[in-house]
Amino acid sequence: MSFWTGCLYLTILCFSLALSPTSNAQAIERIKERGAIIVGVKADYQPYGYLDIEGKLKGLEVELARDIADRLGVDITFIAVKSSNRMRFLIQGQIDLLIATMSDRRERRKVVNIVEPSYYSSGTNLLAWKSAKLHSWEQLNRQKVCGIRGAFYNHTTHMDFGAIMVTFNSTNDALLALRQGRCLAFVYDDSFIVHQLNDERWQKRFEMPLTSIKHTPWGLAVKHGEEDFKRYLKDVIIDWHKTGFILQLEKDYGIKTSPFALKMYHIYK
């Protein structure tokens, strides 16, 4: 199935669910009655959502999800999602909320209900072999580039720069393929790549050689029809920016202060 065919299918399914009685039930009431909120997060995207050595979920987005649960006065259940299945998990009702490094894109708004303002942002870049000596995106023409299934920048990397995309279900699989030399580079969020390069084992042979492109905000997402829940989350996000909560989480997880988080703090403080 092509990317756009998949989007069309999800859109149709989404609207059919939005019109059903269960979809129109008050999400917050449902969550409180259950006594827990079910949140989809990444488990392979350090430091935003990952498993620690004890197999427990940690990360900046995991902490954001816990904060929402605390505000609602409920427990939290995490479900690990991937870029290729995260929206499907939401529209099928397997999760109440999606906080999973998802860029706010127009085509995705047709499928899920993305909350504004955005809580984070990143650009697109490459984790590349130093030996490739990349200095422009055009050098990717006819070169194999690793990517993650469901990531929007795969299309850009292929259509705009002629790369041959080799896609994987998880970040770990893509990184392994890169180390094995199956790809010249790995196209992904620059926020992830910067953190990866803090590891000396990656610094020796790999780099982020290009200027980031396609700077895109990240959005929380709920199902279409859950407007009360969306408005509630809007206020929560504003409070995160106003209080500097995200800036503090960046510090806690060793993330360099992002221009976006700093800008939003100054807007809302």
C-alpha positions as CSV (number, residue, x, y, z in Angstrom):
1,M,0.0,0.0,0.0
2,S,1.4,3.5,-0.9
3,F,1.8,6.2,1.6
4,W,-1.1,8.3,0.2
5,T,-3.4,5.3,-0.2
6,G,-2.7,4.5,3.5
7,C,-3.5,8.1,4.4
8,L,-6.8,7.9,2.5
9,Y,-7.7,4.6,4.2
10,L,-7.0,6.1,7.6
11,T,-8.9,9.2,6.9
12,I,-12.0,7.3,5.9
13,L,-11.7,5.0,9.0
14,C,-11.1,8.0,11.2
15,F,-14.3,9.8,10.1
16,S,-16.4,6.7,10.4
17,L,-15.2,6.3,14.0
18,A,-15.7,10.0,14.7
19,L,-19.3,9.7,13.8
20,S,-19.9,6.7,16.1
21,P,-21.5,7.2,19.6
22,T,-18.5,5.8,21.5
23,S,-16.2,8.3,19.7
24,N,-18.3,11.2,20.8
25,A,-18.3,10.2,24.5
26,Q,-16.4,12.6,26.7
27,A,-12.8,11.4,26.6
28,I,-11.9,12.9,30.0
29,E,-14.9,11.3,31.7
30,R,-14.0,7.9,30.1
31,I,-10.5,8.2,31.4
32,K,-11.5,9.1,34.9
33,E,-14.1,6.3,35.0
34,R,-11.4,3.9,34.0
35,G,-8.9,5.3,36.5
36,A,-6.1,5.4,34.0
37,I,-5.0,7.1,30.8
38,I,-3.5,5.1,28.0
39,V,-0.8,6.9,26.2
40,G,1.2,5.9,23.1
41,V,4.9,6.8,23.3
42,K,8.1,5.8,21.6
43,A,10.3,3.2,23.2
44,D,13.3,3.5,20.8
45,Y,13.8,7.2,20.6
46,Q,16.3,8.3,23.3
47,P,16.0,10.6,25.1
48,Y,12.4,11.3,24.3
49,G,11.0,7.8,24.8
50,Y,13.1,4.8,25.5
51,L,13.6,1.7,27.7
52,D,16.3,2.0,30.5
53,I,18.5,-0.9,31.6
54,E,15.7,-2.2,33.8
55,G,13.2,-2.2,30.8
56,K,11.3,0.8,32.2
57,L,10.0,3.6,29.9
58,K,11.8,6.9,30.4
59,G,12.2,10.1,28.4
60,L,11.0,13.7,28.0
61,E,7.7,12.6,26.3
62,V,7.2,9.9,29.0
63,E,7.4,12.6,31.6
64,L,5.0,14.8,29.8
65,A,2.5,11.9,29.7
66,R,3.0,11.3,33.4
67,D,2.3,15.0,34.1
68,I,-1.0,14.8,32.2
69,A,-2.0,11.7,34.2
70,D,-1.1,13.5,37.5
71,R,-3.3,16.5,36.5
72,L,-6.2,14.2,35.7
73,G,-5.7,12.4,39.0
74,V,-5.4,8.9,37.3
75,D,-2.9,6.2,36.7
76,I,-1.1,5.8,33.5
77,T,-0.6,2.9,31.0
78,F,2.0,3.2,28.3
79,I,1.8,1.5,24.9
80,A,5.0,1.6,22.8
81,V,4.2,2.8,19.3
82,K,6.2,3.3,16.1
83,S,6.0,5.9,13.4
84,S,4.3,3.3,11.1
85,N,1.5,2.5,13.6
86,R,1.0,5.3,16.0
87,M,-2.0,7.0,14.3
88,R,-3.6,3.7,13.7
89,F,-3.4,2.8,17.4
90,L,-5.1,6.1,18.2
91,I,-8.0,5.9,15.8
92,Q,-8.7,2.3,16.6
93,G,-9.1,3.3,20.3
94,Q,-6.1,1.3,21.6
95,I,-4.8,4.5,23.2
96,D,-6.4,7.8,24.5
97,L,-3.5,10.1,23.7
98,L,-0.5,10.1,21.4
99,I,2.8,11.7,22.5
100,A,5.3,10.1,20.1
101,T,7.6,12.6,18.3
102,M,4.9,13.2,15.7
103,S,5.4,16.1,13.4
104,D,2.3,18.3,12.8
105,R,1.6,17.8,9.1
106,R,-1.5,18.8,7.1
107,E,-2.1,15.2,5.9
108,R,-2.0,13.9,9.5
109,R,-4.6,16.4,10.6
110,K,-7.0,14.7,8.4
111,V,-6.4,11.5,10.3
112,V,-6.0,12.5,13.9
113,N,-6.8,15.6,16.0
114,I,-3.5,17.4,16.6
115,V,-3.4,19.8,19.6
116,E,-2.1,23.4,19.4
117,P,0.2,24.9,20.4
118,S,2.9,22.5,19.6
119,Y,5.0,21.2,22.5
120,Y,8.3,20.6,20.7
121,S,10.0,20.9,17.3
122,S,12.8,19.4,15.2
123,G,14.4,19.5,11.8
124,T,15.4,16.8,9.4
125,N,19.1,15.8,9.1
126,L,21.4,12.9,8.4
127,L,23.5,10.7,10.7
128,A,26.1,9.8,8.1
129,W,29.4,8.0,7.7
130,K,32.3,10.5,8.0
131,S,33.9,8.7,5.1
132,A,31.1,9.7,2.8
133,K,32.2,13.3,3.1
134,L,28.7,14.7,2.6
135,H,28.4,18.5,2.2
136,S,25.1,18.8,0.4
137,W,21.7,17.0,0.3
138,E,22.1,16.6,-3.5
139,Q,24.9,14.1,-2.9
140,L,22.3,11.5,-1.8
141,N,21.2,11.0,-5.4
142,R,21.1,7.3,-6.1
143,Q,22.6,6.5,-2.7
144,K,21.0,4.2,-0.1
145,V,19.6,6.0,2.9
146,C,18.1,4.4,5.9
147,G,14.8,5.7,7.2
148,I,11.9,4.8,9.5
149,R,8.6,3.6,8.0
150,G,5.9,6.2,8.3
151,A,8.3,9.2,8.7
152,F,7.3,12.1,6.4
153,Y,10.9,13.0,5.5
154,N,11.4,9.7,3.6
155,H,9.3,11.1,0.8
156,T,11.3,14.3,0.7
157,T,14.7,12.5,0.8
158,H,13.6,10.3,-2.1
159,M,11.7,12.8,-4.3
160,D,13.7,16.0,-3.8
161,F,17.2,14.4,-3.6
162,G,17.0,11.1,-5.4
163,A,18.0,8.9,-2.5
164,I,17.1,5.2,-2.5
165,M,15.2,4.7,0.7
166,V,15.7,1.6,2.8
167,T,13.1,1.7,5.6
168,F,12.8,-0.1,8.9
169,N,10.2,-0.5,11.6
170,S,12.4,0.8,14.4
171,T,15.2,3.2,15.1
172,N,17.4,0.4,16.4
173,D,17.0,-1.6,13.2
174,A,17.9,1.5,11.1
175,L,20.9,2.3,13.3
176,L,22.1,-1.3,13.0
177,A,21.8,-1.2,9.2
178,L,23.8,2.0,9.1
179,R,26.6,0.5,11.2
180,Q,26.6,-2.5,9.0
181,G,27.2,-0.3,6.0
182,R,23.9,-1.1,4.3
183,C,23.2,2.7,4.0
184,L,25.3,5.7,3.5
185,A,23.3,7.7,6.0
186,F,20.2,7.6,8.3
187,V,17.6,10.4,7.8
188,Y,15.9,11.3,11.0
189,D,15.0,14.1,13.4
190,D,18.1,16.3,14.2
191,S,17.1,16.3,17.9
192,F,17.7,12.5,18.0
193,I,20.9,12.7,15.9
194,V,22.5,15.3,18.2
195,H,21.9,13.2,21.2
196,Q,23.2,10.1,19.4
197,L,26.4,11.9,18.6
198,N,27.0,12.6,22.3
199,D,28.0,8.9,22.4
200,E,31.8,8.6,21.7
201,R,31.2,5.3,19.9
202,W,29.2,7.2,17.3
203,Q,31.5,10.2,17.1
204,K,34.4,8.2,15.8
205,R,32.9,7.2,12.5
206,F,29.7,9.2,12.1
207,E,28.6,12.9,11.9
208,M,25.6,15.2,11.2
209,P,27.2,17.0,8.2
210,L,24.4,19.0,6.7
211,T,22.2,21.9,7.6
212,S,18.8,20.8,8.9
213,I,15.8,21.2,6.7
214,K,12.0,20.8,7.1
215,H,11.8,22.3,10.6
216,T,8.5,21.0,11.9
217,P,6.7,21.3,15.2
218,W,5.6,18.2,17.1
219,G,2.0,17.7,18.2
220,L,0.0,15.8,20.8
221,A,-2.9,14.0,19.2
222,V,-6.3,12.7,20.2
223,K,-9.2,11.3,18.1
224,H,-11.4,13.5,16.0
225,G,-14.5,14.4,17.9
226,E,-12.8,14.7,21.3
227,E,-12.8,18.5,21.3
228,D,-13.1,18.9,25.1
229,F,-10.1,16.7,25.6
230,K,-8.2,18.7,23.0
231,R,-9.0,22.0,24.7
232,Y,-7.9,20.6,28.0
233,L,-4.6,19.5,26.5
234,K,-4.1,22.9,24.9
235,D,-4.2,24.5,28.4
236,V,-1.7,21.9,29.7
237,I,0.7,22.6,26.9
238,I,0.6,26.3,27.4
239,D,1.3,25.7,31.1
240,W,4.3,23.5,30.2
241,H,5.7,26.4,28.2
242,K,4.7,29.1,30.7
243,T,6.4,27.4,33.6
244,G,9.5,26.2,31.7
245,F,8.6,22.6,32.4
246,I,9.9,21.4,29.0
247,L,13.1,23.4,29.4
248,Q,13.7,21.7,32.7
249,L,13.1,18.3,31.2
250,E,15.6,19.0,28.5
251,K,18.1,19.7,31.3
252,D,17.1,16.6,33.2
253,Y,17.7,14.4,30.1
254,G,20.9,16.1,29.0
255,I,19.3,17.7,25.9
256,K,20.8,21.0,24.7
257,T,18.2,23.8,25.2
258,S,16.2,23.8,22.0
259,P,15.4,27.2,20.3
260,F,11.8,26.2,20.0
261,A,11.3,25.4,23.7
262,L,13.1,28.6,24.7
263,K,11.0,30.7,22.2
264,M,7.7,29.2,23.6
265,Y,8.8,29.9,27.1
266,H,9.3,33.6,26.3
267,I,5.9,33.7,24.5
268,Y,3.9,32.3,27.4
269,K,5.8,33.2,30.6
